[in-house]
Amino acid sequence: MKFALSLGGNIGDVESCFDMVEKTLVEAGVSEILRSRIYVTVPVGCVPGTPDFKNQALTGEYKGSPEELFHLLQDLERRCGRPALHSSRESRTLDCDLILWGCEVIDTALLTVPHPRARSRQFVLEPLAEIAPEMTFPDGVTVAQSFALLQNERA
């Protein structure tokens, strides 16, 4: 299944963590990986004084389940130094969010896909539009269209 991730971090060696994500995904059988350039963005919804984030989108094809991928991403976050219990309002070494899993809707106690705030966040849509503008949300709206709508709302 084709999936899309949003990667972010603002402390430590974020770019090495991004590289480790790709390397680990390849080892887990992910193919056709594409990565956007790295975007530097201001924090959204974080405590005052939080440093800027580095963000990147990554897409690939995975034969496992979305839950398996989610657990792998959580393990990667911990391997990069992020505590298992961590506020989304604080700085972090690595944040891996599963944004899209094909055109599927997943709503379980473990996982919500599409990511509920993806379409309201430029730091998610802009990098994803760079590498996968044609990927589609379950309602049929593409990433490129979602990014254009967000830009128009903010204009």
Sequence and secondary structure as in RCSB ss.txt:
>XXXX:A:sequence
MKFALSLGGNIGDVESCFDMVEKTLVEAGVSEILRSRIYVTVPVGCVPGTPDFKNQALTGEYKGSPEELFHLLQD
LERRCGRPALHSSRESRTLDCDLILWGCEVIDTALLTVPHPRARSRQFVLEPLAEIAPEMTFPDGVTVAQSFALL
QNERA
>XXXX:A:secstr
 EEEEEEEE SS HHHHHHHHHHHHHHTT EEEEE   EEE  SS  TT   EEEEEEEEE SS HHHHHHHHHH
HHHHTT  SS  TTS  S EEEEEEETT  EESSS EES TTGGG HHHHHHHHHH TT B TTS BHHHHHHHH
HHHH 
